[in-house]
Amino acid sequence: MMDDRQQANNVQGLIDNFKKLLALNLDYARLTAAEKLTILLSTIAFYSMVCILGTLVLIFVSIGVGHLLATTVARVAAYLYVAGFYMVLFILLFVFRKKIFIDPTARFISKLFVKPPEE
């Protein structure tokens, strides 16, 4: 039979192993959270830059199209056509905002933070 000292050593060994396991799981959780946060923030930064540069390109293209249309119709009408196009585009984006923005964002976030079910 084991004496009390051996049982105490076994219990202490189990407690030490449990503490190590808990510390390793905590470190793993921290590293996983840091990785997910890095991916999320870099994606936000990338798409922010794309939006900023896309906006600048869109402004210059709009001015060019306005000038081009001004050669065929009145200058005010040309710029109103361009503004009307953007108004229609805005309305379409507003109507389809769930399909264009919300669903892909939710899918990205859920893939990032939730593991797919194992079969």
HELIX and SHEET records of a PDB file:
HELIX    1   1 ASP A    4  ALA A   70  1                                  67    
HELIX    2   2 ARG A   75  VAL A   95  1                                  21    
HELIX    3   3 ARG A   97  ARG A   97  1                                   1    
HELIX    4   4 LYS A   98  ILE A  102  3                                   5    
HELIX    5   5 ASP A  103  PHE A  113  1                                  11    
END                                                                             
